[in-house]
Amino acid sequence: MLGFLKKKFADAAPDPSVEAKSAEPAPPARSWRERLEAGLARTRAQLGGQFKSIFSRGKVDEELLEELESLLLTSDVGLDATHHLLEDLKARARRDRIETPDAIQRALAGALHDLLLPLEQPLDVKTHRPFIIMLAGVNGAGKTTSIGKLAKHFQAQGLSVLLAAGDTFRAAAREQLQAWGERNDVTVIAQESGDPAAVIFDAISAARARGIDVVLADTAGRLPTQLNLMEEIAKVRRVIQKADPNAPHETLLVLDANFGQNALAQVKAFDKAIGVTGLVITKLDGSAKGGVIAAIARQCPKPIRYIGVGEGIDDLRPFMARDFVDAIFE
């Protein structure tokens, strides 16, 4: 009997190897800088390695400039921004007597930073209550996912959030937004069908009644060439202004980084229809052509409020020019 009890208690005792495994500390969460570098790995691979090869001669001459021009153009930097960066590099070379590969790289990084810095304008949502943000973009750009991530971002600042399911055409969009609402414990105002402007109007009224800080209003994806749909989204904006003459307080255009130079046409078209005040650049982790941000800076400069470099809920953060440039060159 005694032997049986000893065996029973021995069987019930915890396995030391299991305890040791459970006691192992979880790997530390990656910092935003580390996630940014990982997210821009493709762009860095496209540019970084070739930069080093081009800069290896240690002299800013015509051959270097021609090779650099070709590399920048194939990375979607665009003709205007490419020429601007090359002229800036030549000026720095003359002024600072650049004669080493490292110095050339620092000079180009400095030129790119100066070009992008004006786009670094963090969004302040505490100027109005509720602060109404309207989001627009083409199909597949990542609007609905960005709304879910923004909701978490604002909640982390201690702000209350309400979501408006203004994409009434695609049932999956409404369900996706409701899933994000459940995940973040955020109310979603939605209708199974109906006028998207009416849904957003109701959401603004609900936000006022509940003392909500931020309203994130989704809209259906559309192409700039679909003129009837572009007129519809302009109508949505006008209805929002009826609810609040100062709203929307921010009109965000969500751009997929993989669109390349086509992103410029989207910015211009949506700006004409609804007055874009800021950009969200998504899917930078899936593109080797993050240089499109430089093209935007030269041809249609709009503040880049946020960039996305991954699928995680914390992988959408405010754009910081220095961090972005360092992640490409380092």
C-alpha positions as CSV (number, residue, x, y, z in Angstrom):
1,M,0.0,0.0,0.0
2,L,2.8,2.4,0.9
3,G,4.5,1.6,-2.3
4,F,1.3,2.4,-4.2
5,L,1.0,5.8,-2.5
6,K,4.6,6.7,-3.3
7,K,4.1,5.8,-6.9
8,K,0.8,7.8,-7.1
9,F,2.4,11.0,-5.6
10,A,5.4,10.5,-7.8
11,D,3.2,10.4,-10.9
12,A,1.3,13.5,-9.7
13,A,4.5,15.5,-9.2
14,P,5.4,18.0,-11.8
15,D,8.0,17.0,-14.4
16,P,11.1,19.1,-13.7
17,S,11.9,19.4,-17.4
18,V,8.4,20.9,-18.0
19,E,8.9,23.3,-15.1
20,A,12.3,24.3,-16.6
21,K,10.7,25.0,-20.0
22,S,7.8,27.0,-18.5
23,A,10.3,29.0,-16.4
24,E,12.2,30.1,-19.5
25,P,11.5,33.8,-20.1
26,A,9.6,34.7,-23.2
27,P,11.6,36.3,-25.9
28,P,11.5,40.1,-25.5
29,A,9.1,41.9,-27.8
30,R,10.8,43.6,-30.6
31,S,11.0,47.4,-30.4
32,W,9.3,49.5,-33.1
33,R,12.7,50.3,-34.6
34,E,13.5,46.6,-34.9
35,R,10.1,46.0,-36.5
36,L,10.6,48.9,-38.9
37,E,14.0,47.5,-40.0
38,A,12.5,44.0,-40.5
39,G,9.5,45.5,-42.4
40,L,11.8,47.5,-44.7
41,A,14.1,44.5,-45.3
42,R,13.1,44.2,-48.9
43,T,13.6,47.8,-49.7
44,R,16.9,47.7,-47.8
45,A,18.0,44.7,-49.8
46,Q,17.0,46.4,-53.0
47,L,18.8,49.6,-52.2
48,G,21.3,49.0,-49.4
49,G,23.5,46.4,-51.1
50,Q,23.6,48.2,-54.4
51,F,24.3,51.5,-52.7
52,K,27.5,50.0,-51.2
53,S,28.6,48.8,-54.6
54,I,28.0,52.1,-56.2
55,F,29.6,54.1,-53.5
56,S,32.7,51.8,-53.3
57,R,34.7,54.0,-55.7
58,G,34.6,56.8,-53.1
59,K,34.0,59.6,-55.5
60,V,30.9,61.4,-56.7
61,D,31.5,61.4,-60.4
62,E,29.3,61.1,-63.5
63,E,29.5,57.3,-63.5
64,L,28.3,57.1,-59.9
65,L,25.5,59.5,-60.6
66,E,24.3,57.5,-63.6
67,E,24.3,54.2,-61.7
68,L,22.6,55.9,-58.7
69,E,19.9,57.4,-61.0
70,S,19.1,54.0,-62.5
71,L,18.8,52.4,-59.0
72,L,16.6,55.1,-57.6
73,L,14.3,55.0,-60.6
74,T,13.9,51.2,-60.4
75,S,13.0,51.6,-56.7
76,D,10.0,53.9,-57.5
77,V,11.6,57.0,-56.2
78,G,10.4,58.8,-59.3
79,L,12.1,61.1,-61.8
80,D,11.5,64.3,-60.0
81,A,12.6,63.0,-56.6
82,T,15.6,61.2,-58.2
83,H,16.9,64.4,-59.8
84,H,16.3,66.3,-56.6
85,L,18.4,63.8,-54.6
86,L,21.2,63.7,-57.1
87,E,21.5,67.5,-57.2
88,D,21.5,67.6,-53.5
89,L,24.2,64.9,-53.4
90,K,26.4,66.8,-55.8
91,A,26.0,70.0,-53.8
92,R,27.0,68.2,-50.6
93,A,30.0,66.5,-52.4
94,R,31.3,69.9,-53.5
95,R,30.7,71.6,-50.2
96,D,32.1,68.8,-47.9
97,R,34.7,67.4,-50.3
98,I,33.3,63.9,-50.0
99,E,35.9,61.2,-50.9
100,T,34.9,58.0,-49.1
101,P,32.1,55.5,-49.5
102,D,30.8,56.1,-46.0
103,A,30.7,59.8,-46.6
104,I,28.8,59.4,-49.8
105,Q,26.2,57.2,-48.1
106,R,25.8,59.7,-45.2
107,A,25.4,62.5,-47.7
108,L,22.6,60.6,-49.7
109,A,20.9,59.6,-46.4
110,G,21.0,63.2,-45.3
111,A,19.5,64.3,-48.7
112,L,16.7,61.7,-48.4
113,H,16.0,62.7,-44.8
114,D,15.7,66.4,-45.7
115,L,13.3,65.5,-48.5
116,L,11.1,63.4,-46.2
117,L,11.2,65.5,-43.1
118,P,8.3,67.9,-44.1
119,L,6.0,64.8,-44.3
120,E,6.6,64.0,-40.7
121,Q,3.6,65.6,-39.1
122,P,2.1,63.5,-36.3
123,L,-1.7,63.6,-36.0
124,D,-3.1,65.5,-33.0
125,V,-6.6,64.1,-32.3
126,K,-7.2,66.2,-29.2
127,T,-8.2,69.4,-31.0
128,H,-11.9,68.3,-31.3
129,R,-14.2,66.0,-29.5
130,P,-15.2,63.8,-31.1
131,F,-12.3,64.0,-33.6
132,I,-13.7,62.6,-36.8
133,I,-11.4,60.7,-39.2
134,M,-12.6,59.7,-42.6
135,L,-10.6,57.0,-44.3
136,A,-10.6,56.3,-48.1
137,G,-8.7,54.3,-50.6
138,V,-8.8,51.8,-53.4
139,N,-9.9,48.2,-52.9
140,G,-7.3,46.1,-51.1
141,A,-5.2,49.0,-49.8
142,G,-5.8,47.9,-46.2
143,K,-8.3,50.5,-45.0
144,T,-10.3,48.3,-42.7
145,T,-7.3,46.7,-41.2
146,S,-5.7,50.1,-40.7
147,I,-8.8,51.3,-38.8
148,G,-8.5,48.4,-36.4
149,K,-4.9,49.2,-35.8
150,L,-5.6,52.9,-35.4
151,A,-8.3,52.1,-32.8
152,K,-5.7,50.2,-30.7
153,H,-3.2,53.0,-31.2
154,F,-5.7,55.7,-29.9
155,Q,-6.8,53.4,-27.1
156,A,-3.2,53.1,-26.0
157,Q,-3.3,56.9,-25.5
158,G,-6.2,56.6,-23.2
159,L,-8.8,57.8,-25.8
160,S,-12.2,56.3,-26.4
161,V,-13.0,55.2,-30.0
162,L,-16.1,54.5,-32.1
163,L,-16.0,52.8,-35.5
164,A,-18.4,53.7,-38.4
165,A,-18.9,50.9,-40.9
166,G,-19.4,53.2,-43.9
167,D,-18.5,50.4,-46.4
168,T,-22.1,49.2,-46.9
169,F,-21.3,47.6,-50.3
170,R,-19.1,44.8,-49.1
171,A,-20.6,42.6,-46.4
172,A,-17.2,41.2,-45.5
173,A,-15.9,44.8,-44.8
174,R,-18.6,45.3,-42.2
175,E,-18.0,41.9,-40.6
176,Q,-14.2,42.6,-40.6
177,L,-14.7,45.9,-38.9
178,Q,-17.0,44.4,-36.3
179,A,-14.4,41.7,-35.6
180,W,-11.8,44.5,-35.0
181,G,-14.4,46.2,-32.8
182,E,-14.8,43.1,-30.7
183,R,-11.0,42.6,-30.6
184,N,-10.5,46.1,-29.3
185,D,-13.7,46.3,-27.2
186,V,-14.9,49.2,-29.4
187,T,-18.5,50.0,-30.5
188,V,-19.2,49.7,-34.2
189,I,-22.1,51.5,-35.8
190,A,-23.2,49.5,-38.8
191,Q,-26.2,48.7,-41.0
192,E,-26.7,45.6,-43.2
193,S,-27.5,47.9,-46.1
194,G,-28.2,51.5,-46.8
195,D,-26.5,54.8,-47.5
196,P,-22.9,55.0,-46.2
197,A,-23.3,58.7,-45.4
198,A,-26.3,57.9,-43.2
199,V,-24.3,55.3,-41.3
200,I,-21.4,57.7,-40.6
201,F,-23.9,60.5,-39.7
202,D,-25.5,58.2,-37.1
203,A,-22.0,57.2,-35.8
204,I,-21.1,60.9,-35.2
205,S,-24.4,61.4,-33.3
206,A,-23.8,58.3,-31.2
207,A,-20.2,59.5,-30.5
208,R,-21.5,62.9,-29.3
209,A,-24.1,61.3,-27.0
210,R,-21.5,58.9,-25.5
211,G,-18.7,61.4,-25.1
212,I,-16.4,59.5,-27.5
213,D,-13.0,61.0,-28.3
214,V,-12.3,59.6,-31.8
215,V,-14.6,58.4,-34.6
216,L,-13.0,56.3,-37.4
217,A,-15.2,56.2,-40.4
218,D,-14.6,53.5,-43.0
219,T,-15.7,54.0,-46.7
220,A,-16.0,51.6,-49.6
221,G,-12.9,51.0,-51.7
222,R,-13.0,52.7,-55.1
223,L,-10.8,53.5,-58.1
224,P,-10.1,57.1,-59.0
225,T,-11.4,56.3,-62.5
226,Q,-14.9,55.3,-61.1
227,L,-16.3,58.8,-61.3
228,N,-19.7,58.0,-59.9
229,L,-18.1,56.4,-56.9
230,M,-15.7,59.4,-56.4
231,E,-18.8,61.6,-56.5
232,E,-20.4,59.4,-53.9
233,I,-17.5,59.7,-51.5
234,A,-17.5,63.5,-52.0
235,K,-21.2,63.3,-50.9
236,V,-20.2,61.3,-47.8
237,R,-17.8,64.1,-46.9
238,R,-20.6,66.7,-47.3
239,V,-22.9,64.8,-45.0
240,I,-20.2,64.6,-42.4
241,Q,-19.9,68.4,-42.6
242,K,-23.7,68.6,-41.9
243,A,-23.1,66.7,-38.7
244,D,-20.2,68.9,-37.8
245,P,-19.2,71.9,-39.9
246,N,-15.5,71.4,-39.0
247,A,-15.5,67.7,-39.9
248,P,-14.0,65.5,-41.0
249,H,-11.1,66.8,-38.9
250,E,-8.8,64.4,-40.8
251,T,-9.2,62.8,-44.2
252,L,-6.8,59.9,-44.5
253,L,-6.0,58.2,-47.8
254,V,-4.7,54.6,-47.3
255,L,-2.1,53.7,-49.9
256,D,-0.6,50.2,-50.5
257,A,3.2,50.7,-50.9
258,N,3.2,48.0,-53.6
259,F,1.2,50.4,-55.9
260,G,4.4,52.3,-56.7
261,Q,4.1,55.3,-58.9
262,N,0.3,54.6,-59.3
263,A,0.0,55.9,-55.7
264,L,0.7,59.4,-56.9
265,A,-2.3,59.3,-59.2
266,Q,-4.4,58.1,-56.3
267,V,-3.3,60.9,-54.0
268,K,-4.1,63.5,-56.7
269,A,-7.6,62.0,-57.5
270,F,-8.8,61.5,-54.0
271,D,-7.4,64.9,-52.9
272,K,-9.5,66.5,-55.7
273,A,-12.6,64.7,-54.5
274,I,-12.4,64.9,-50.7
275,G,-9.4,67.0,-49.8
276,V,-6.9,64.5,-48.4
277,T,-5.1,65.8,-45.3
278,G,-2.9,62.9,-44.5
279,L,-1.7,59.5,-45.7
280,V,-1.4,56.0,-44.3
281,I,1.2,53.9,-46.2
282,T,0.6,50.2,-45.7
283,K,2.4,47.0,-46.6
284,L,5.9,48.5,-46.6
285,D,7.0,45.1,-45.4
286,G,5.8,43.4,-48.6
287,S,7.4,45.9,-51.0
288,A,11.0,46.3,-52.3
289,K,10.0,49.8,-53.5
290,G,9.5,51.9,-50.4
291,G,11.1,54.7,-52.4
292,V,7.6,55.8,-53.5
293,I,7.5,57.9,-50.3
294,A,10.2,60.1,-51.8
295,A,8.1,60.5,-55.0
296,I,5.2,61.6,-52.9
297,A,7.3,64.1,-51.1
298,R,8.2,65.8,-54.4
299,Q,5.1,65.5,-56.5
300,C,2.1,65.5,-54.2
301,P,3.4,66.2,-50.6
302,K,0.9,65.2,-48.0
303,P,1.7,64.5,-44.4
304,I,2.4,60.8,-43.8
305,R,0.6,60.2,-40.6
306,Y,1.2,56.5,-40.2
307,I,3.1,53.7,-41.9
308,G,2.5,49.9,-41.7
309,V,5.3,47.4,-41.7
310,G,3.6,44.2,-40.7
311,E,0.4,42.4,-39.9
312,G,0.5,42.7,-36.2
313,I,-1.9,45.1,-34.4
314,D,1.1,47.2,-33.2
315,D,2.8,47.4,-36.7
316,L,1.1,50.7,-37.6
317,R,2.9,53.7,-36.2
318,P,3.5,57.4,-36.8
319,F,5.9,58.1,-39.6
320,M,9.3,59.3,-38.5
321,A,11.7,60.4,-41.3
322,R,14.9,59.7,-39.4
323,D,13.8,56.2,-38.4
324,F,12.7,55.4,-42.0
325,V,15.9,56.6,-43.6
326,D,18.1,54.8,-41.0
327,A,16.2,51.5,-41.5
328,I,17.0,51.7,-45.3
329,F,20.7,52.6,-45.0
330,E,21.7,50.6,-41.9
